[in-house]
Structures are given as structure tokens and as C-alpha cells.
Amino acid sequence: MAKGKDSGGSYRSAISGRYVTAKHGQASPKTTVQETRGGGSTGSYRSAVSGKFVTATYGKSHPRTTVKES
């Protein structure tokens, strides 16, 4: 494994919105999102399952598996 492979950011829970440890983030990929440093804010929603941006309607209706990028 290359050094620093997962050092590009931190993990955030889609359920609570709080930052979690890298170990928890890697163990729960469907309910956590890895954020990169300096990613900026978009004000949109991102799926914790696919990592892709989703519509606001979808994000609001799936609060346990999406994260609002603020």
C-alpha cells in the first residue's frame, strides 16, 4: 500500500453529520463519505453509497445515506 493513500481527507457520517475516524469510515462505506481537503463547499447533496452528487429532493428523502455538502 502506498504511503498516504487515505490521507487525502477525513470521513463524515451521513447519519449524524459528524466527523468519524478513518477506521470507522472505512468499515462503514455505505453511511460515511470521505471528504478531501480543500474540496470547497457546494451546498448540494452527495450519496454516501456511490459518492456521486444527487438532487436535493433525493438527498432530503434519504437523510441516512446522503450528506449535505455545506
The first five atom37 places (N, CA, C, CB, O) and aatype in JSON, in Angstrom:
{
  "aatype": [12, 0, 11, 7, 11, 3, 15, 7, 7, 15, 18, 1, 15, 0, 9, 15, 7, 1, 18, 19, 16, 0, 11, 8, 7, 5, 0, 15, 14, 11, 16, 16, 19, 5, 6, 16, 1, 7, 7, 7, 15, 16, 7, 15, 18, 1, 15, 0, 19, 15, 7, 11, 13, 19, 16, 0, 16, 18, 7, 11, 15, 8, 14, 1, 16, 16, 19, 11, 6, 15],
  "atom_mask": [
    [1, 1, 1, 1, 1],
    [1, 1, 1, 1, 1],
    [1, 1, 1, 1, 1],
    [1, 1, 1, 0, 1],
    [1, 1, 1, 1, 1],
    [1, 1, 1, 1, 1],
    [1, 1, 1, 1, 1],
    [1, 1, 1, 0, 1],
    [1, 1, 1, 0, 1],
    [1, 1, 1, 1, 1],
    [1, 1, 1, 1, 1],
    [1, 1, 1, 1, 1],
    [1, 1, 1, 1, 1],
    [1, 1, 1, 1, 1],
    [1, 1, 1, 1, 1],
    [1, 1, 1, 1, 1],
    [1, 1, 1, 0, 1],
    [1, 1, 1, 1, 1],
    [1, 1, 1, 1, 1],
    [1, 1, 1, 1, 1],
    [1, 1, 1, 1, 1],
    [1, 1, 1, 1, 1],
    [1, 1, 1, 1, 1],
    [1, 1, 1, 1, 1],
    [1, 1, 1, 0, 1],
    [1, 1, 1, 1, 1],
    [1, 1, 1, 1, 1],
    [1, 1, 1, 1, 1],
    [1, 1, 1, 1, 1],
    [1, 1, 1, 1, 1],
    [1, 1, 1, 1, 1],
    [1, 1, 1, 1, 1],
    [1, 1, 1, 1, 1],
    [1, 1, 1, 1, 1],
    [1, 1, 1, 1, 1],
    [1, 1, 1, 1, 1],
    [1, 1, 1, 1, 1],
    [1, 1, 1, 0, 1],
    [1, 1, 1, 0, 1],
    [1, 1, 1, 0, 1],
    [1, 1, 1, 1, 1],
    [1, 1, 1, 1, 1],
    [1, 1, 1, 0, 1],
    [1, 1, 1, 1, 1],
    [1, 1, 1, 1, 1],
    [1, 1, 1, 1, 1],
    [1, 1, 1, 1, 1],
    [1, 1, 1, 1, 1],
    [1, 1, 1, 1, 1],
    [1, 1, 1, 1, 1],
    [1, 1, 1, 0, 1],
    [1, 1, 1, 1, 1],
    [1, 1, 1, 1, 1],
    [1, 1, 1, 1, 1],
    [1, 1, 1, 1, 1],
    [1, 1, 1, 1, 1],
    [1, 1, 1, 1, 1],
    [1, 1, 1, 1, 1],
    [1, 1, 1, 0, 1],
    [1, 1, 1, 1, 1],
    [1, 1, 1, 1, 1],
    [1, 1, 1, 1, 1],
    [1, 1, 1, 1, 1],
    [1, 1, 1, 1, 1],
    [1, 1, 1, 1, 1],
    [1, 1, 1, 1, 1],
    [1, 1, 1, 1, 1],
    [1, 1, 1, 1, 1],
    [1, 1, 1, 1, 1],
    [1, 1, 1, 1, 1]
  ],
  "atom_positions": [
    [[0.84, -1.18, 0.0], [0.0, 0.0, 0.0], [0.89, 1.24, 0.0], [-0.96, 0.0, 1.22], [1.86, 1.31, 0.75]],
    [[0.55, 2.19, -0.81], [1.32, 3.41, -0.89], [1.09, 4.28, 0.33], [0.97, 4.19, -2.15], [-0.02, 4.34, 0.87]],
    [[2.12, 4.93, 0.77], [2.02, 5.8, 1.94], [1.08, 6.96, 1.64], [3.41, 6.31, 2.37], [1.18, 7.59, 0.58]],
    [[0.18, 7.24, 2.59], [-0.71, 8.38, 2.44], [-1.89, 8.14, 1.52], [0.0, 0.0, 0.0], [-2.53, 9.1, 1.09]],
    [[-2.2, 6.9, 1.2], [-3.3, 6.62, 0.28], [-4.61, 7.21, 0.78], [-3.45, 5.12, 0.1], [-5.37, 7.77, -0.01]],
    [[-4.9, 7.09, 2.08], [-6.15, 7.6, 2.63], [-5.97, 8.94, 3.33], [-6.73, 6.61, 3.59], [-6.87, 9.36, 4.06]],
    [[-4.86, 9.61, 3.14], [-4.62, 10.85, 3.85], [-5.17, 12.07, 3.12], [-3.15, 11.03, 4.08], [-4.87, 13.2, 3.51]],
    [[-5.97, 11.87, 2.08], [-6.49, 12.98, 1.32], [-7.62, 13.72, 1.98], [0.0, 0.0, 0.0], [-8.06, 14.75, 1.47]],
    [[-8.12, 13.24, 3.1], [-9.22, 13.93, 3.75], [-9.68, 13.2, 4.97], [0.0, 0.0, 0.0], [-8.97, 12.37, 5.54]],
    [[-10.89, 13.51, 5.37], [-11.45, 12.9, 6.56], [-12.8, 12.28, 6.21], [-11.6, 13.94, 7.7], [-13.32, 12.48, 5.11]],
    [[-13.35, 11.54, 7.14], [-14.63, 10.87, 6.92], [-15.72, 11.55, 7.74], [-14.53, 9.37, 7.29], [-15.49, 12.01, 8.85]],
    [[-16.92, 11.59, 7.14], [-18.06, 12.18, 7.83], [-19.23, 11.23, 7.72], [-18.42, 13.57, 7.25], [-19.49, 10.66, 6.66]],
    [[-19.94, 11.06, 8.83], [-21.1, 10.17, 8.88], [-22.28, 10.81, 8.15], [-21.47, 9.83, 10.34], [-22.58, 11.99, 8.35]],
    [[-22.94, 10.03, 7.31], [-24.15, 10.52, 6.64], [-25.32, 10.55, 7.6], [-24.48, 9.65, 5.42], [-26.29, 11.27, 7.38]],
    [[-25.24, 9.77, 8.67], [-26.34, 9.7, 9.63], [-26.31, 10.89, 10.58], [-26.27, 8.4, 10.42], [-27.33, 11.56, 10.76]],
    [[-25.16, 11.15, 11.19], [-25.09, 12.22, 12.2], [-24.5, 13.51, 11.65], [-24.27, 11.77, 13.36], [-24.72, 14.58, 12.23]],
    [[-23.76, 13.43, 10.56], [-23.11, 14.62, 10.01], [-21.79, 14.93, 10.7], [0.0, 0.0, 0.0], [-21.11, 15.89, 10.34]],
    [[-21.42, 14.14, 11.69], [-20.19, 14.37, 12.43], [-19.01, 13.67, 11.75], [-20.33, 13.88, 13.88], [-19.18, 12.7, 11.02]],
    [[-17.82, 14.2, 12.03], [-16.62, 13.57, 11.52], [-16.34, 12.32, 12.34], [-15.42, 14.54, 11.57], [-16.53, 12.3, 13.55]],
    [[-15.89, 11.27, 11.67], [-15.59, 10.0, 12.31], [-14.15, 9.61, 11.98], [-16.58, 8.89, 11.86], [-13.52, 10.2, 11.1]],
    [[-13.65, 8.61, 12.69], [-12.28, 8.16, 12.44], [-12.19, 7.49, 11.08], [-11.81, 7.2, 13.56], [-13.19, 7.03, 10.52]],
    [[-10.98, 7.43, 10.56], [-10.76, 6.77, 9.27], [-11.13, 5.29, 9.36], [-9.28, 6.92, 8.82], [-11.66, 4.72, 8.41]],
    [[-10.86, 4.67, 10.51], [-11.19, 3.26, 10.7], [-12.7, 3.05, 10.59], [-10.67, 2.76, 12.06], [-13.15, 2.11, 9.94]],
    [[-13.47, 3.9, 11.23], [-14.93, 3.79, 11.16], [-15.41, 4.08, 9.73], [-15.6, 4.76, 12.16], [-16.29, 3.38, 9.22]],
    [[-14.85, 5.08, 9.1], [-15.24, 5.42, 7.74], [-15.0, 4.29, 6.76], [0.0, 0.0, 0.0], [-15.83, 4.04, 5.89]],
    [[-13.89, 3.62, 6.9], [-13.58, 2.5, 6.01], [-14.43, 1.28, 6.32], [-12.1, 2.15, 6.12], [-14.73, 0.48, 5.43]],
    [[-14.83, 1.13, 7.58], [-15.65, 0.0, 7.97], [-17.12, 0.2, 7.61], [-15.52, -0.25, 9.45], [-17.88, -0.77, 7.53]],
    [[-17.54, 1.43, 7.39], [-18.94, 1.74, 7.09], [-19.05, 2.57, 5.81], [-19.59, 2.5, 8.26], [-19.47, 3.72, 5.87]],
    [[-18.69, 2.01, 4.67], [-18.65, 2.81, 3.44], [-20.02, 3.27, 2.94], [-17.99, 2.02, 2.36], [-20.09, 4.24, 2.19]],
    [[-21.1, 2.6, 3.33], [-22.42, 3.0, 2.85], [-23.03, 4.13, 3.64], [-23.34, 1.83, 2.87], [-24.01, 4.74, 3.2]],
    [[-22.47, 4.44, 4.81], [-23.04, 5.52, 5.63], [-22.02, 6.59, 5.96], [-23.61, 4.96, 6.9], [-22.3, 7.45, 6.8]],
    [[-20.85, 6.56, 5.34], [-19.85, 7.62, 5.53], [-19.35, 8.12, 4.2], [-18.68, 7.11, 6.39], [-19.37, 7.4, 3.2]],
    [[-18.9, 9.35, 4.19], [-18.38, 9.98, 2.98], [-16.97, 10.45, 3.28], [-19.29, 11.16, 2.5], [-16.73, 11.09, 4.3]],
    [[-16.04, 10.15, 2.39], [-14.69, 10.67, 2.55], [-14.62, 12.03, 1.89], [-13.64, 9.7, 1.95], [-14.97, 12.19, 0.71]],
    [[-14.17, 13.0, 2.65], [-14.05, 14.36, 2.13], [-12.58, 14.67, 1.9], [-14.68, 15.4, 3.11], [-11.72, 14.3, 2.7]],
    [[-12.3, 15.34, 0.81], [-10.93, 15.73, 0.52], [-10.69, 17.12, 1.06], [-10.65, 15.67, -0.99], [-11.61, 17.93, 1.19]],
    [[-9.46, 17.39, 1.38], [-9.11, 18.71, 1.9], [-9.2, 19.74, 0.78], [-7.68, 18.71, 2.51], [-8.82, 19.49, -0.36]],
    [[-9.72, 20.89, 1.14], [-9.83, 21.97, 0.17], [-10.85, 21.71, -0.91], [0.0, 0.0, 0.0], [-10.78, 22.3, -1.98]],
    [[-11.81, 20.84, -0.63], [-12.81, 20.49, -1.62], [-13.8, 21.62, -1.87], [0.0, 0.0, 0.0], [-14.48, 21.63, -2.9]],
    [[-13.89, 22.55, -0.95], [-14.8, 23.66, -1.12], [-16.22, 23.28, -0.78], [0.0, 0.0, 0.0], [-16.53, 22.1, -0.6]],
    [[-17.08, 24.25, -0.69], [-18.48, 23.97, -0.36], [-19.33, 24.12, -1.61], [-18.98, 24.91, 0.75], [-19.1, 25.0, -2.44]],
    [[-20.31, 23.25, -1.73], [-21.16, 23.28, -2.9], [-22.62, 23.54, -2.55], [-21.04, 21.99, -3.66], [-23.38, 24.03, -3.39]],
    [[-23.03, 23.22, -1.32], [-24.42, 23.4, -0.92], [-25.34, 22.35, -1.51], [0.0, 0.0, 0.0], [-26.56, 22.51, -1.47]],
    [[-24.78, 21.26, -2.05], [-25.6, 20.21, -2.64], [-25.44, 18.93, -1.84], [-25.23, 19.99, -4.12], [-24.7, 18.89, -0.86]],
    [[-26.13, 17.89, -2.26], [-26.12, 16.61, -1.56], [-25.26, 15.6, -2.3], [-27.55, 16.07, -1.39], [-25.16, 15.61, -3.53]],
    [[-24.62, 14.71, -1.51], [-23.8, 13.66, -2.09], [-24.17, 12.33, -1.43], [-22.29, 13.97, -1.92], [-24.34, 12.26, -0.21]],
    [[-24.29, 11.3, -2.24], [-24.63, 9.98, -1.75], [-23.43, 9.35, -1.05], [-25.1, 9.09, -2.9], [-22.31, 9.38, -1.56]],
    [[-23.67, 8.78, 0.13], [-22.61, 8.07, 0.84], [-22.36, 6.71, 0.2], [-22.97, 7.89, 2.32], [-21.27, 6.15, 0.35]],
    [[-23.32, 6.19, -0.51], [-23.19, 4.88, -1.15], [-22.34, 4.97, -2.41], [-24.57, 4.3, -1.48], [-21.38, 4.21, -2.56]],
    [[-22.67, 5.89, -3.31], [-21.96, 5.98, -4.58], [-20.89, 7.07, -4.62], [-22.95, 6.22, -5.69], [-19.97, 7.01, -5.43]],
    [[-21.01, 8.05, -3.74], [-20.07, 9.17, -3.75], [-20.43, 10.23, -4.76], [0.0, 0.0, 0.0], [-19.73, 11.23, -4.88]],
    [[-21.51, 10.02, -5.5], [-21.92, 10.96, -6.53], [-22.87, 12.01, -5.96], [-22.59, 10.21, -7.7], [-23.55, 11.78, -4.96]],
    [[-22.91, 13.16, -6.62], [-23.85, 14.2, -6.23], [-25.25, 13.79, -6.65], [-23.46, 15.56, -6.86], [-25.44, 13.2, -7.72]],
    [[-26.23, 14.1, -5.81], [-27.62, 13.75, -6.08], [-28.47, 15.01, -5.96], [-28.13, 12.65, -5.11], [-28.0, 16.04, -5.47]],
    [[-29.71, 14.92, -6.4], [-30.6, 16.07, -6.34], [-30.96, 16.38, -4.89], [-31.88, 15.82, -7.17], [-30.85, 15.51, -4.02]],
    [[-31.38, 17.59, -4.64], [-31.8, 17.99, -3.29], [-32.99, 17.18, -2.83], [-32.12, 19.48, -3.25], [-33.08, 16.82, -1.66]],
    [[-33.92, 16.88, -3.73], [-35.09, 16.08, -3.38], [-34.67, 14.7, -2.91], [-36.04, 15.98, -4.57], [-35.17, 14.2, -1.9]],
    [[-33.76, 14.07, -3.64], [-33.28, 12.74, -3.25], [-32.53, 12.82, -1.92], [-32.36, 12.15, -4.36], [-32.71, 11.98, -1.05]],
    [[-31.68, 13.83, -1.78], [-30.9, 13.98, -0.55], [-31.77, 14.16, 0.67], [0.0, 0.0, 0.0], [-31.5, 13.58, 1.73]],
    [[-32.82, 14.96, 0.55], [-33.72, 15.2, 1.68], [-34.54, 13.96, 2.02], [-34.65, 16.37, 1.38], [-34.89, 13.76, 3.18]],
    [[-34.85, 13.14, 1.02], [-35.66, 11.96, 1.27], [-34.83, 10.76, 1.73], [-36.44, 11.61, 0.03], [-35.39, 9.73, 2.12]],
    [[-33.5, 10.86, 1.68], [-32.61, 9.78, 2.11], [-31.56, 10.35, 3.08], [-31.92, 9.1, 0.88], [-30.37, 10.32, 2.76]],
    [[-31.97, 10.85, 4.23], [-31.02, 11.53, 5.12], [-29.96, 10.63, 5.75], [-31.78, 12.2, 6.21], [-28.91, 11.12, 6.16]],
    [[-30.21, 9.32, 5.82], [-29.24, 8.42, 6.44], [-28.14, 7.97, 5.49], [-29.94, 7.22, 6.98], [-27.14, 7.41, 5.93]],
    [[-28.32, 8.2, 4.18], [-27.3, 7.77, 3.22], [-26.81, 8.9, 2.33], [-27.84, 6.65, 2.37], [-26.11, 8.66, 1.35]],
    [[-27.17, 10.13, 2.66], [-26.66, 11.29, 1.91], [-26.11, 12.33, 2.89], [-27.78, 11.91, 1.01], [-26.51, 12.39, 4.05]],
    [[-25.18, 13.13, 2.38], [-24.56, 14.18, 3.18], [-24.75, 15.48, 2.44], [-23.06, 13.89, 3.45], [-24.52, 15.56, 1.23]],
    [[-25.15, 16.52, 3.16], [-25.25, 17.84, 2.54], [-23.88, 18.49, 2.6], [-26.33, 18.73, 3.25], [-23.32, 18.68, 3.68]],
    [[-23.36, 18.82, 1.46], [-22.08, 19.5, 1.35], [-22.32, 20.98, 1.62], [-21.43, 19.27, -0.06], [-22.93, 21.68, 0.81]],
    [[-21.85, 21.44, 2.75], [-22.1, 22.85, 3.09], [-20.84, 23.66, 3.14], [-22.8, 22.96, 4.41], [-20.89, 24.86, 3.41]]
  ]
}
